[in-house]
Amino acid sequence: MSGTFVAVVGPSGVGKDSLIGFARARLEAGGRVTFVRRVVTRPADGGSEDHDSMDEAAFAAAEAAGRFALSWGAHGLRYGLPIALEADLEAGRVVVANLSRGVIPALLAFYPDALVVSVTAEREVIAQRLANRGRETADSIRQRLDRSGGDGLPASTVRIDNSGALEVAGAQFTRLLLDAAGLVERA
């Protein structure tokens, strides 16, 4: 495959979807960068990422039929990336997807030249973002933040700090995608 798979990872609250949205607004119309819409076993509710929904049975059937390039479970949900992304890679496009850190070994087994981008943010920033979502209690946010350990990501991982203004990290991420696509950013 001649394209580049860009996997965006990081804990909840670091702003992965915001960063991806920032880059999408600037690059998707050019046709060289494709942003993958995940399939999740959670109803679309407007308060979470923009995704396609499937119930557990439909997801299992799609998975068994080979309709996902990658699939995984996390936090009691199932996630999948449609197999159609492979056509974009074959066409030489940069394919961007939000993944779980735990699926990176499988990603690299299927797409060994994938680029992993780890989005980080300061603990206080993450706590505030999670609280603003209103989906978790203060105790569950504290427990989430207390989970630590090595991230197990490859040494080649690009790290982007999204603690400050989205425009700063967004511009860094957009430049990375332009570089991966072999494009020069125009002023």
C-alpha positions as CSV (number, residue, x, y, z in Angstrom):
1,M,0.0,0.0,0.0
2,S,1.4,3.4,-0.9
3,G,-0.6,5.5,1.6
4,T,0.1,6.3,5.2
5,F,-2.0,5.2,8.1
6,V,-2.0,7.8,10.9
7,A,-3.3,6.4,14.2
8,V,-4.2,9.1,16.8
9,V,-4.1,7.8,20.4
10,G,-4.3,9.2,23.9
11,P,-6.5,9.1,27.0
12,S,-10.0,10.5,27.2
13,G,-10.0,14.2,27.6
14,V,-6.8,15.0,25.7
15,G,-8.8,16.3,22.7
16,K,-8.1,13.7,20.1
17,D,-11.5,14.3,18.3
18,S,-11.0,18.1,18.5
19,L,-7.5,17.8,17.0
20,I,-8.8,15.5,14.2
21,G,-11.7,17.9,13.6
22,F,-9.3,20.8,13.3
23,A,-7.2,19.0,10.7
24,R,-10.3,17.7,8.8
25,A,-11.7,21.2,8.4
26,R,-8.4,22.2,6.7
27,L,-7.4,19.1,4.7
28,E,-10.3,16.9,3.8
29,A,-11.4,18.8,0.7
30,G,-8.0,18.3,-0.8
31,G,-8.6,14.6,-1.3
32,R,-5.1,13.5,-0.1
33,V,-6.1,13.0,3.5
34,T,-9.0,10.8,4.6
35,F,-10.5,10.8,8.1
36,V,-12.0,7.5,9.1
37,R,-15.4,7.4,10.8
38,R,-15.4,4.8,13.4
39,V,-18.2,2.3,14.0
40,V,-19.1,2.0,17.7
41,T,-21.6,0.0,19.7
42,R,-22.9,3.2,21.3
43,P,-25.8,5.3,20.0
44,A,-24.8,8.6,18.5
45,D,-25.9,11.2,21.1
46,G,-24.3,14.4,20.1
47,G,-22.2,14.4,23.3
48,S,-19.6,12.0,22.0
49,E,-17.5,11.6,18.9
50,D,-19.2,11.6,15.5
51,H,-19.5,7.9,14.7
52,D,-21.6,5.3,13.1
53,S,-23.5,3.1,15.5
54,M,-24.2,-0.6,15.5
55,D,-25.7,-2.8,18.1
56,E,-23.6,-5.7,19.5
57,A,-25.2,-8.3,17.1
58,A,-24.8,-6.2,14.0
59,F,-21.2,-5.4,15.0
60,A,-20.4,-9.1,15.6
61,A,-21.9,-10.0,12.2
62,A,-19.9,-7.2,10.4
63,E,-16.7,-8.3,12.1
64,A,-17.3,-11.9,11.2
65,A,-17.9,-10.9,7.6
66,G,-14.6,-9.0,7.4
67,R,-16.1,-5.6,7.1
68,F,-13.5,-4.0,9.5
69,A,-9.9,-3.3,8.8
70,L,-9.4,-3.3,12.6
71,S,-11.7,-3.8,15.5
72,W,-11.3,-3.8,19.3
73,G,-13.1,-3.6,22.6
74,A,-12.6,-0.9,25.2
75,H,-14.7,0.4,28.1
76,G,-17.5,-2.0,27.5
77,L,-17.9,-1.0,23.8
78,R,-16.8,-2.4,20.5
79,Y,-15.0,-0.2,17.9
80,G,-14.3,-0.9,14.3
81,L,-12.7,0.9,11.3
82,P,-14.4,0.1,8.0
83,I,-12.4,-2.0,5.6
84,A,-12.9,0.7,2.9
85,L,-9.9,2.6,4.4
86,E,-7.7,0.1,2.5
87,A,-8.9,1.5,-0.8
88,D,-7.7,4.9,0.4
89,L,-4.3,3.5,1.4
90,E,-4.0,1.8,-2.0
91,A,-4.8,5.1,-3.7
92,G,-1.8,6.7,-1.8
93,R,-3.9,8.8,0.7
94,V,-3.1,9.5,4.3
95,V,-5.7,7.8,6.4
96,V,-6.4,9.2,9.9
97,A,-8.2,7.3,12.6
98,N,-8.7,7.6,16.4
99,L,-7.5,4.3,17.9
100,S,-7.2,2.8,21.3
101,R,-3.5,2.5,22.5
102,G,-4.2,-1.2,23.1
103,V,-4.8,-1.9,19.4
104,I,-1.5,-0.4,18.2
105,P,0.3,-3.9,18.1
106,A,-2.5,-5.2,15.8
107,L,-2.4,-2.0,13.7
108,L,1.4,-2.4,13.2
109,A,1.0,-6.0,12.3
110,F,-1.4,-5.1,9.5
111,Y,0.1,-1.7,8.6
112,P,3.8,-1.8,9.6
113,D,4.5,1.7,8.2
114,A,1.7,3.3,10.2
115,L,2.5,6.5,12.0
116,V,1.3,6.7,15.6
117,V,0.5,10.2,17.1
118,S,0.0,10.3,20.9
119,V,-2.0,13.3,22.1
120,T,-1.3,14.4,25.6
121,A,-2.5,17.2,27.9
122,E,-1.8,18.3,31.5
123,R,-3.7,16.4,34.2
124,E,-5.7,19.5,35.2
125,V,-6.7,20.2,31.6
126,I,-7.9,16.6,31.1
127,A,-9.8,16.7,34.4
128,Q,-11.6,19.9,33.4
129,R,-12.5,18.5,29.9
130,L,-13.9,15.3,31.3
131,A,-15.9,17.2,33.9
132,N,-17.3,19.5,31.2
133,R,-18.6,16.5,29.3
134,G,-20.8,15.6,32.3
135,R,-20.7,11.9,31.6
136,E,-18.6,10.9,34.7
137,T,-18.6,11.5,38.4
138,A,-15.7,13.4,40.0
139,D,-14.6,10.1,41.5
140,S,-14.6,8.2,38.2
141,I,-12.6,11.1,36.6
142,R,-10.1,10.9,39.5
143,Q,-9.8,7.1,39.0
144,R,-9.3,7.6,35.2
145,L,-6.6,10.1,35.8
146,D,-4.8,7.9,38.4
147,R,-4.5,5.1,35.9
148,S,-0.9,5.2,34.7
149,G,1.9,3.1,33.4
150,G,3.9,2.9,30.2
151,D,1.9,3.6,27.0
152,G,3.7,0.7,25.1
153,L,3.8,2.8,22.0
154,P,6.6,2.5,19.4
155,A,9.7,4.7,19.7
156,S,8.8,6.4,16.5
157,T,5.6,7.8,18.1
158,V,5.0,11.5,17.5
159,R,3.8,13.3,20.6
160,I,1.6,16.3,20.5
161,D,0.7,18.3,23.7
162,N,-2.9,19.6,23.4
163,S,-3.0,21.4,26.8
164,G,-3.3,24.9,25.4
165,A,-5.2,26.5,22.5
166,L,-6.4,24.0,20.0
167,E,-5.0,26.1,17.2
168,V,-1.4,25.4,18.4
169,A,-1.7,21.6,18.6
170,G,-4.0,21.6,15.6
171,A,-1.5,23.4,13.4
172,Q,1.2,21.0,14.5
173,F,-1.0,18.0,13.7
174,T,-2.1,19.5,10.3
175,R,1.6,20.1,9.3
176,L,2.3,16.5,10.2
177,L,-0.5,15.2,8.0
178,L,0.6,17.6,5.1
179,D,4.1,16.2,5.4
180,A,2.8,12.6,5.4
181,A,0.8,13.4,2.3
182,G,3.8,15.0,0.6
183,L,2.1,18.4,0.4
184,V,3.5,21.8,1.2
185,E,1.4,24.0,3.4
186,R,0.4,27.2,1.7
187,A,0.3,30.5,3.6
